[in-house]
Structure formats: C-alpha cells, structure tokens
Amino acid sequence: MRKFGLIGYPLTHSFSKKYFTEKFAREGIAEASYELYELPDIERFPALCEAEPTLMGINVTIPHKKAVMPFLDALAPSAQKVGAVNVIRRFPDGRNVGYNSDYDGFRLSLERFLPDSFAGKALILGTGGASQAVRAVLDDLGLAYHFVSRQATADFTYKTLTPEILQAHRLIINTTPLGTWPNVAQAPDLPYEAFTSQHYLFDLVYNPEVTECMHRAKAQGAQTKNGLEMLHLQAEKAWEIWNEPV
C-alpha cells in the first residue's frame, strides 16, 4: 500500500484528502491511500517520517510551508524560486525533497484567464505564503506588480490604495483568505468603484465559488476567476512529482 498525505495544522477543512481519495477511485489507482497528519509543531516531522515508512508523498499546508524546509534533504528549483514547499517526495534512498506545485497551478490557471495580449501591472493582495508563488509567476511572465498589505512595509497599504492606483493596475490577485466560507461577507478593503471592464480579478479563495470580492468587482464589469482550478492543477502536479521515474 502506497500512502500519501497532508501535514499542517489545523486540518479541519482539507481539500486534499477528498480530492485524492476520489481520484484513486475514479482512475482505478489501487493500493493507494491519502491520510491527514495534523502537526501542531513541525519538530514532529522527522518522527512522522520514521513512523510511516510507506508514506511516499506529502502535501504541506499552513503553517509549515516554510518551516519544513530545514528538515528536507534538498529543494527542487520550484521550491527555491518560491521560497516555500507544498509538496514533498520521499525517495527510496531515504531522501526527502521539497517542491512547490502552487507555482505550476497558479501559472497555468492565470495564463488561461488572461488574454494573450495582456501587458498591464498587477496588485498582489497579501504578503503570506501564497503570495510568494504568485510573485514568482509574475516575475517569470514579465509582469510588473506591487504588494498591498495591512503592513506598512508593503508597497501600498489598504489605507493608501487609492482609486487611481487600482485603475493603473488591471490585474488584481487576492492571496488573502478574506471571504472564505464561513466568513463569506468579508472582502479586502478596496476602492471597488474603480474596477472597470478592463480589470481582471483572480481570487485564490475557492469556497464560495463567487466571493464577496469577486461579486463587487464583477458588478463594475471586471472579469473574475476563483482559485478552484488552481487547486486542482497544483494537486495534479503533486501527483506527477510523486510518480516521476527515479
């Protein structure tokens, strides 16, 4: 039996277990299971690996995407570029290697969303772990961007983000959890009246399907997309990583 699983804390609303369990059944993948491993403290990671010798692949979620890195034997280029790990492959020789599939999932989903001719600037809402994969993708696509955060160290705070600034940035990417179920009435504090039909809003939140942020931007004519496709794409990339020939 090959085992796969997710580490993080807490894991009360796990997308991964449902996704992979259904994938195994749908595609007839026998002798495989997916489990949840709540780790309040990343210091417990080595003990988990020792206790689970058949655990071949691991997804990593908050708060361990950065904290797990010192416990790994190597980092793939994707993890080095982003500065965070959300996939670990355990090799037969005992090595644990970290990867980042958020980069792949976001890049492909964004490329499907934007027109080929898009050349505008972006605003990245939030400076947490998810924002770093977004940053790396925009760097590689050659798109200029600014960060927006409550912290004064960001390029803009929500208080200094004027309608004129939003109008000058036609791609808005929400990497914060604001608006996630059950807090569906929440939304980033933006000058929504400044959105136009020339704007593209990519909200990484996937539940609900249409967030309050998306609803307000769409009311002004903006094109919108949620994070569900990105989530599926990064999960499939993780499966690819775990099954690449050694």
PyMOL commands that set and color helices and strands:
alter all, ss='L'
color gray80, all
select helices_A, chain A and resi 15-26+42-51+69-71+77-82+102-113+129-141+163-167+192-194+212-219+228-243
alter helices_A, ss='H'
color red, helices_A
select strands_A, chain A and resi 2-8+32-38+55-60+74-75+87-90+96-99+122-125+145-149+156-157+171-174+200-203+223-225
alter strands_A, ss='S'
color yellow, strands_A
deselect
rebuild
show_as cartoon
